[in-house]
Amino acid sequence: MTTFPVHTTESAPDSARGPLEALQGAFGFVPNVAGVMAGSPPLVNSFFSAFGQFRGAGTFSPAERQVLLLSNAVANDCAWAVAFHSLEALLDGVDPDAVEALRRRELPDDPRLAALSTLTRALIDNRGHLGEGDVKAFTEAGFSGSQVLEVITGVAISTMTNHAANVARPPLEPQIGGHAWTGGY
C-alpha cells in the first residue's frame, strides 16, 4: 500500500502552505487530511477556496453546515471525516442526539435537519440525480431552491476530503480521537 505523508506548515510544498497556515490558525492544529491533501497543491488549494466560499458566502447556519458535512462523511464511509465533523457539529450547536443519529445512518428528529441530511445523501447515493420529490421535501422543510445548489458545494468539498482521507487513511488527531467511528469499510 502507498503511504501518503501528512504535511505540516513546514514540510508542505510552498504553494500549499497558505491553506495549512490558515487551518492551523482556525483550529489550533492542521487537520491530518489537509496535511495529506497538501501533497497536491491543486487539491488543497481548490478545497480551501471552495470551503471558504461555502462557509463565508453560504446561507446555511454553522449547525446546518455540519449536519450536511457529517451526513456526507457517513455516506462516503469516511472514518476520519465522521470523527472530525462529529466534534465540529457538537461545537456548532448540533444536538448530541442528532449527531449520534447521523453517525448511525439515521435522521435527526428535527425535520429541517432531517431534510438537509436526506437531500445530501440522495445527491451522493444517486450521483447527483434528484427526483422532484427530493427537491420538494427539501424546500417544504423551509429551504430555498438555490440552497439545493449550495448543498452541491458541500458535497463537492466533502468529496475532496472524504476521498483523500479514504485513500490515505490519516490517523485521527487527539482532538477528534474521542469521536472515532467504525461504521465504514
C-alpha positions as CSV (number, residue, x, y, z in Angstrom):
1,M,0.0,0.0,0.0
2,T,1.2,3.5,-0.8
3,T,1.7,5.8,2.1
4,F,1.0,9.5,2.0
5,P,2.9,12.0,4.1
6,V,0.9,14.2,6.4
7,H,2.5,17.6,5.8
8,T,2.9,20.3,8.3
9,T,3.2,24.0,7.6
10,E,6.9,23.5,7.5
11,S,7.1,20.4,5.2
12,A,4.3,21.2,2.7
13,P,5.2,22.4,-0.8
14,D,5.4,26.2,-0.8
15,S,2.2,26.6,-2.8
16,A,0.3,24.5,-0.3
17,R,1.4,26.3,2.9
18,G,-1.2,29.1,2.9
19,P,-4.2,26.8,3.4
20,L,-2.4,24.9,6.1
21,E,-1.4,28.0,7.9
22,A,-5.0,29.3,7.8
23,L,-6.3,26.0,9.1
24,Q,-3.7,26.0,11.9
25,G,-5.0,29.4,12.9
26,A,-8.6,28.4,12.7
27,F,-8.4,25.1,14.6
28,G,-5.1,25.3,16.5
29,F,-3.8,22.4,14.5
30,V,-3.5,21.3,10.9
31,P,-6.1,18.6,10.3
32,N,-4.3,15.5,9.1
33,V,-6.4,15.1,6.0
34,A,-5.4,18.7,5.0
35,G,-1.8,17.7,5.6
36,V,-2.3,14.8,3.2
37,M,-4.1,17.0,0.7
38,A,-1.1,19.4,0.8
39,G,0.8,16.8,-1.1
40,S,-1.2,18.0,-4.1
41,P,-1.3,21.8,-4.1
42,P,-4.1,21.9,-6.7
43,L,-6.2,19.7,-4.4
44,V,-5.6,21.6,-1.1
45,N,-6.0,25.0,-2.7
46,S,-9.2,24.0,-4.6
47,F,-10.6,22.6,-1.4
48,F,-9.6,25.7,0.7
49,S,-11.1,28.1,-1.9
50,A,-14.4,26.2,-2.2
51,F,-14.7,25.7,1.6
52,G,-14.1,29.4,2.1
53,Q,-17.0,30.2,-0.3
54,F,-19.2,27.6,1.3
55,R,-18.6,28.9,4.8
56,G,-18.2,32.6,4.1
57,A,-20.8,33.2,1.5
58,G,-23.1,30.3,2.1
59,T,-26.6,30.6,3.6
60,F,-26.6,27.6,5.9
61,S,-26.1,28.1,9.6
62,P,-23.0,26.6,11.2
63,A,-25.1,23.8,12.6
64,E,-26.7,23.1,9.3
65,R,-23.3,23.1,7.5
66,Q,-22.1,20.5,10.0
67,V,-25.2,18.3,9.5
68,L,-24.6,18.4,5.8
69,L,-20.8,17.6,6.1
70,L,-21.4,14.9,8.7
71,S,-24.1,13.3,6.5
72,N,-21.7,13.4,3.6
73,A,-18.9,11.8,5.7
74,V,-21.1,9.0,6.7
75,A,-22.5,8.4,3.2
76,N,-18.9,8.3,1.9
77,D,-17.8,5.9,4.7
78,C,-15.0,8.3,5.8
79,A,-14.0,7.5,9.3
80,W,-11.7,10.5,9.6
81,A,-14.3,12.9,8.4
82,V,-17.1,11.4,10.6
83,A,-14.9,11.9,13.7
84,F,-13.9,15.4,12.7
85,H,-17.4,16.6,11.8
86,S,-18.9,14.9,14.9
87,L,-16.7,17.2,17.0
88,E,-17.4,20.2,14.8
89,A,-21.2,19.6,14.8
90,L,-21.2,19.5,18.6
91,L,-19.1,22.7,18.8
92,D,-21.5,24.4,16.4
93,G,-24.6,23.5,18.5
94,V,-26.0,20.4,16.9
95,D,-27.9,18.4,19.4
96,P,-25.8,15.4,20.6
97,D,-28.8,13.1,19.8
98,A,-28.8,14.4,16.2
99,V,-25.1,13.8,15.9
100,E,-25.5,10.2,17.1
101,A,-28.4,9.6,14.8
102,L,-26.4,10.8,11.8
103,R,-23.4,8.6,12.8
104,R,-25.8,5.6,12.9
105,R,-27.0,6.5,9.4
106,E,-30.4,7.7,10.8
107,L,-32.1,11.0,10.5
108,P,-32.2,13.6,13.3
109,D,-35.6,14.3,14.9
110,D,-35.5,17.9,13.7
111,P,-37.5,17.9,10.4
112,R,-35.4,20.7,8.8
113,L,-32.1,18.9,9.6
114,A,-33.6,15.6,8.5
115,A,-34.5,17.2,5.2
116,L,-31.0,18.5,4.8
117,S,-29.4,15.2,5.6
118,T,-31.8,13.4,3.3
119,L,-31.0,15.6,0.3
120,T,-27.3,15.5,0.8
121,R,-27.3,11.7,1.0
122,A,-29.6,11.5,-2.1
123,L,-27.1,13.5,-4.1
124,I,-24.3,11.2,-3.1
125,D,-26.3,7.9,-3.4
126,N,-27.8,8.9,-6.8
127,R,-24.7,10.6,-8.2
128,G,-26.4,13.9,-8.5
129,H,-29.7,12.7,-9.9
130,L,-32.5,14.0,-7.8
131,G,-36.2,13.4,-8.3
132,E,-38.9,16.1,-7.9
133,G,-39.8,14.6,-4.6
134,D,-36.3,15.0,-3.3
135,V,-36.3,18.8,-4.0
136,K,-39.9,19.2,-2.9
137,A,-39.2,17.7,0.5
138,F,-36.2,19.9,0.9
139,T,-38.0,23.1,0.1
140,E,-41.1,22.2,2.1
141,A,-38.7,21.9,5.1
142,G,-38.0,25.7,4.7
143,F,-35.0,25.7,2.4
144,S,-34.8,27.5,-0.9
145,G,-34.3,26.2,-4.3
146,S,-30.9,27.9,-4.5
147,Q,-29.9,26.1,-1.4
148,V,-30.2,22.8,-3.3
149,L,-27.3,24.1,-5.4
150,E,-25.4,25.1,-2.2
151,V,-25.7,21.6,-1.0
152,I,-23.8,20.5,-4.1
153,T,-21.0,22.7,-2.9
154,G,-20.9,20.9,0.4
155,V,-21.0,17.5,-1.4
156,A,-18.1,18.6,-3.6
157,I,-16.0,19.8,-0.7
158,S,-16.7,16.5,1.1
159,T,-15.8,14.5,-1.9
160,M,-12.4,16.1,-1.9
161,T,-11.7,15.5,1.8
162,N,-13.5,12.2,2.2
163,H,-11.9,10.6,-0.8
164,A,-8.4,11.9,0.2
165,A,-8.9,10.5,3.7
166,N,-10.3,7.2,2.5
167,V,-7.3,6.7,0.2
168,A,-4.6,8.0,2.6
169,R,-6.2,6.9,5.9
170,P,-4.6,9.6,8.0
171,P,-4.5,9.0,11.8
172,L,-7.0,10.7,14.0
173,E,-5.7,13.7,15.8
174,P,-6.0,13.7,19.6
175,Q,-8.6,16.5,19.4
176,I,-11.0,14.2,17.4
177,G,-10.0,10.8,18.6
178,G,-12.8,10.7,21.1
179,H,-15.2,10.7,18.2
180,A,-13.7,7.7,16.3
181,W,-16.2,5.9,14.0
182,T,-16.0,2.4,12.7
183,G,-19.3,2.4,10.6
184,G,-17.4,2.3,7.3
185,Y,-15.3,-0.2,5.4
